[in-house]
């Protein structure tokens, strides 16, 4: 292994190269563009033997990926924000047609107003599309998770979305330990997948699903993502053993004796941990929980991590206008509903459109979580960092 300085986007590009993909279908959009630019360099320089398809839109990129996957190719694409939204129609087809592929989604706010900075609205809008969704908190994790994603996708025959925060991770350079390319090829051997578009086979693809059949056909994809939990756990454990880095569906800091904790996803986790460490020195038993596997949601693991808490603050970097709660909070509340001694939950929204979430903001959230738990009376969702 060798350690080099890479941005989160470049770390993903190197992982894709080492995975020896067959087809890349790409359309540029900020802040994702440098992933596919780097991959185009690899292809042009002969470092990666792949078909690089320049398409006219993100909708076309996803359509090309579905078609290529059906021929047995190993497929990759990347997008952000409006690009992911433009793929919306085809995302559901990709999962229901059981097409293995990996897509990096560099999280960015949705317009309007036009904004190219980070929040989680894009991925949250697609949380019901039937894709496995993995979230990362560093460039190293982006590299490692992309490698695992190819193995996972091909084992489950489901598409996998790797989410990383725009600019905060995508353009920040960190030391990344790269695995030797020949070792990666052993870990993810290139092998032809099932070719369902060959005239020699008798598959029917994209057929009409009338009411007599649609329910059962759709349930197969629902069942597949439920059963993928076992594959995720196995592949993550194998990676941890093989390469000496530790990942889990749910990351936890200080949760052994924590009384109050914040729940986060993505790059927010590091700052939340810094504040939790400070609060521990001040005598508050603070902890941090971070969701890495968002779909399928790690219900049992989460319940174990938060067991014994008095209060849990849930940080959303997205909102559900007009809804009773926000995306991540809704999942957490559903997950913990019915538990006899569940923690008091406090909802927060922060960082929309790339607004910095300061350490003071995290302190505010920890304090509000404690107050809600001690009073056994959570407040309505608090918009932390919003100017009056």
C-alpha positions, 0 to 999 in steps of 0.5 A, a space after each residue: 500500500 502507498 499513501 498519497 494526498 487525494 481529494 475525495 473525488 480523486 480517491 473515488 476515481 482511483 478506486 474506480 480505475 483499480 476496480 477495472 470497470 468496463 463502462 463509464 457514462 458521464 455528464 459533468 455537474 459541479 461538484 462531481 465533475 473532477 471524478 469523471 474528468 480524472 477517469 477520462 484521463 485514465 482512459 485517454 492515457 491507456 491506464 484504464 481499458 474502458 468505454 467512456 460514453 459522453 452523453 447529453 444528460 444525466 438521464 441519458 447517463 443512467 440509461 446508458 448504465 442500465 443498458 451496459 449493466 444488462 450486457 454484463 459490464 461493470 459500470 460506473 457513473 457519478 452525479 450531483 444535485 439536479 443531475 441526480 434529480 434528472 435521473 429520477 425516472 431511471 433510478 427506479 428502473 435500475 433497481 427494479 431491473 436488478 442492474 449492478 452498478 456503482 454511482 458516486 453522488 457528490 451531495 449538493 443542494 437542490 435549486 432554487 435558488 441556484 446553489 452549488 454547495 453541500 446539503 443532503 437534499 439530493 440523496 434524500 429525494 431518492 431514498 425510496 428508489 430502491 438503491 443501496 445508499 452508503 455515506 462516507 465521512 473522509 476521502 479514505 472512506 470514499 476510496 474504500 467504500 467505492 471498492 466495497 460497493 462494486 463487490 456489494 452491487 454485483 453480489 446483490 444485483 442491486 445498484 449502489 450509491 456512494 454519497 460524499 459531501 460536496 466540497 467538504 469532502 469532494 475537493 479537500 485533500 487528505 492522505 489516502 492509503 491506496 491498495 496495490 492495484 493487483 490486490 484490488 483486482 484479486 479482491 474484485 476480480 473482473 468477471 462477466 456478469 449475467 448478459 441479459 440482452 444477448 440474443 442467445 438468452 431468453 430474458 424479457 426485460 422492461 415488460 409491462 407489469 399489470 396489476 395481476 403481476 406488478 405487486 409480486 414483481 416489485 416485491 422482488 426488488 423490495 426483498 432484495 434490498 432487505 436481504 442485502 443487509 447480510 451481504 453488506 455486513 459480510 463484505 464490510 467485515 471481509 474488507 476490515 480483515 483484509 485491509 486493516 481498516 474498520 467500518 460498520 453500518 453505524 459509527 459510534 463515539 463515546 456511546 458506551 456510557 453516553 447519556 446524550 448523543 447527536 446522530 449525524 451522516 457524512 462529514 458532520 460526524 467529525 465536528 460533532 465528535 470534536 464537540 462531544 470530546 470537549 463536553 466530556 472534559 466538562 463532565 457531560 457524557 456526550 456521544 456521537 452516532 453516525 449512519 453509514 448504511 442509510 439504505 437498507 436502514 440499519 435498524 438493529 445496529 442503531 437500536 444497540 448503539 443508542 440503548 441507554 441514552 436519555 436524549 438523542 438529537 438527530 441532525 438533518 442536512 435536508 428538510 421535508 417541507 410540509 411534512 411532520 418531520 425531516 428525512 433522517 429524523 423520520 427514519 430514526 423515530 420510526 426505528 425507535 418507535 415502540 421501544 420501552 426505554 427509547 431516548 427523547 428525540 430532538 430534531 435539528 436542521 442545519 447547514 442547508 445550501 452549504 451553510 457552515 455548521 460551527 462548533 458552537 452550533 454543535 454545542 447548541 444542539 447538544 445543549 438542546 438535546 439535554 434540555 429536551 431529555 431532562 424535561 422529557 419534552 422535545 421542542 419542535 424542529 430547531 433550525 440551527 444557524 438560521 439567521 433571524 
